[in-house]
Amino acid sequence: MPYWLDDLARPEPVPPLGADTSADLLVVGGGYTGLWTALRAKERAPARDVVVLEAGRCGGAASGRNGGFAEPSLTHGLANAMARWPDEVPTLLRMGTDNIDGLVDTVARHGIDCGLERTGELVVATRAHEVAGLVEEVAHLRALGKDADLLDAAAAQQRVASPTYLAAQRNPEVVMLEPARLAWGLRRVCLELGVRIHEDSAVSGLGVRGRAVVARTERATVRADRVVLGTNASRPLLRRLRLMSVPVHDYTIVTEPLDPAQRQAIGWAGREGVSDAGNLFHYYRLTRDDRLLFGGYDAVYHYGSRADARTEHRETSYTLLVEHLLQTFPQLGGVRIGHCWGGVIDTCTRFCCFWGTAMSGRVAYALGFTGLGVAATRFAADTALDLVDGLDTERTALRMVRETPMPFPPEPVRWVGIEATVRSKQRADRTGRDNLWLKAMDKLGLGFDS
């Protein structure tokens, strides 16, 4: 079981949908996207009747088992925004800051106990060719008026005692939190605001009946004026989305609590989140009880977008993560691993969320977060509500919102292309140079990431 879900604070399930009902707004999915949508809908219009249908338990999938990095970026990094929407970069940065502040405010106002810490994040270079990339990124951020620091090897290692660090970029706006507890807190707030939540209520299909949309579950139906889909890595309910994202498997390990000597040996007084600057990157952090969470690197796609219980665990990935953890912190030799898990995230060819509407505007959707949805889902929820309510806002005017990514090709071309991209990125991490395949993908605005 994921460390974050192995928690006595996990709430008891609520009953599944047992009888036909109606609502002003139906939200499909009880992860971050769905819960933020329901909460923000009630904050906008307290009298609005909102129903959430979740196939399993709220926060039980990617929202409850990620690293807990709440980043201000809405675009999976500055470079992606500058490549795709250069004219909108200042606006996107401002909106990202406002969004992260809104998340922090919600947690404080509603007393959500999710271990939130405004520690910032370190992006570390562990190969010589990665240092130049950090220098360039910090220069761009400063030119745009953002607070970003560049640390040399000594300064980086003074913050976190890893001999692998050659430089680091400090991003002070990043917030660290406990992901499952955030989801459970949002769920509690939704219930307190009058949202009707039904777990174990998978939606099998959508249809139009008169001026309403009808969602079918195994036991009953919901008739709603408007619907927002927040199903992310699950099989899409709309056929048009079948090739727009693919499920990627991400794996994580968590140590047993570090003893005082181990804790002192790694420093890390600031408790920042850390990720490295490689294409295939790691992310790691300390937990509330001083365990070390270490995840990422492998981004595994299975032919045919297969994602089931057999693909959730991968011993080779766990072994590799332990090896990389000890390379990063050799002073932790002998540390014991307490939890290991895997699961899917959804990725799209532009690496960040995209939106759209269906069924004559009665249905809106947001998906494709590519591993950066802890905070971005809040922005996505507000945008999806704007779209489904037919509102013209600063958000809906963005090219980022109006444009959709290129779809992935069907199999077997999809698998071949993803494998070629992953292997090319591994080579680029070793050499510091993109090959012709990666250059072609960049020129086409296509890619695969986690």
C-alpha positions, 0 to 999 in steps of 0.5 A: 500500500502507498505510504500516504494511504497507510494512514489511520486518518483515512476516512470511512467510505461513503455509500455508493449511488443507490437510486436515480437522482438529479443534480445541477452539476455532476462531477465524475472523479473523486481525485484532486480535479473532481474534488476541487471542481465540486468545492469551487462550484459550491464556493461560487454558488452555495445553492448549486446542487453538486454530486460527485461520483467516484469509482473507488475511494476519493483520493485513492489513485494518483491524487493520494500516492504522489510525491506531494509537490504542489508547484506553481507551474501550470505548464510543467515548467517554464521551458514548456510554456516558453516553447508553446505559449511565449506571449502568455508566459507572464500571465501564466506565471501570475496565475500559477502564483495566485493558484498556489496561494489559493490552495494554501488559503483553502487548507488554512481556512478549512483546517485541512491537516495535510502537513503543508510546508512552504519549504520551496524546492531544489532542482539539482544538477548531478551531471556537468551538462545540466548546470548550464540548463539551471543557469539559463532557467534562473536567468529567464525566471529573474527576467520575468520578475520571479524569485529564483536562486542559483546555488553552486555545489558547496551551497547546494550540498550545505542545504542537502548533503549529497555528494552528487550535487554540482549546482541547484536551482531554488524555487521558493514558491513550491509547497510540500504537503501530504497528498492523500490528506489533502484529498481527504480534507477536500472531500471533508470540506465538500461534504460540509458544503453540501456536496453529495459524494458517492464512492464505489460508483463507477460511471459506465457511460454518458448520454443526452436526454432532453436538455440534460446529461445522464450518467449511468452507473451499475446501480443507478443514474444521475441526470445533470444540467452540467457535467465536469469530467475529472477522470484523468488516467482512467479510461475516458468516457468520451471517445474523442479522448481515447488517444489524447493521453496515455497511462504512464506508470510511476514508482516510489519507495519510502524508507523507515523513519531515519534515526537521529544519526542518519537524519543528521548525516543528510542535513536537509534542515530546510526540508525542501522538496528535491528533484534532479534536472535529468530528462528521466528525473527523481523526486524526493522529500522528507515525510512528517516522521522523517522518512525519505520518499524517493520516486520517479526515474522510470516512466513505464508505458505498457503496450495497448495502454495496459494498466491493471493490478499486474502493472502496479508493482515492478521489482526492477523499478524498486531495485533501481530506486534503492540503488539511486537513493544510495548513490544520492545519499551513500551515508544512508547505507543499510537504511530499510525500505518500509513502503514501495508502490506504483501506479499510473498518471496520465500524460499528453503530448504537450506535458500539461493539462488540456481542456475541452467541452462536449455534448453541446457544451454541457460537458467539460473535461480537464486531463493530461497533467503529466505528473504535475497536478497537485496544485494545477488541478485547482486551476483546471477545476476553475477553468472547467467550471468557466467552460461548462458554465459558458463564461468568458474569463481570463482563463478561457481566453488563454491559448493554453486553454483553447488549444488541444495537444496532438493525439498519440498515434494508435498501436503499434506506432504509439508503443514504438514512438514512446519507447524511442523517446524514452531511450533517446532521453536516457541517451541525452541524460548520459551525453547532454545532447538530443539526438535527431529523434528528440529534435524532431519531436521538439520541432513537432511539439510532441513528446512523452514525459512523466 
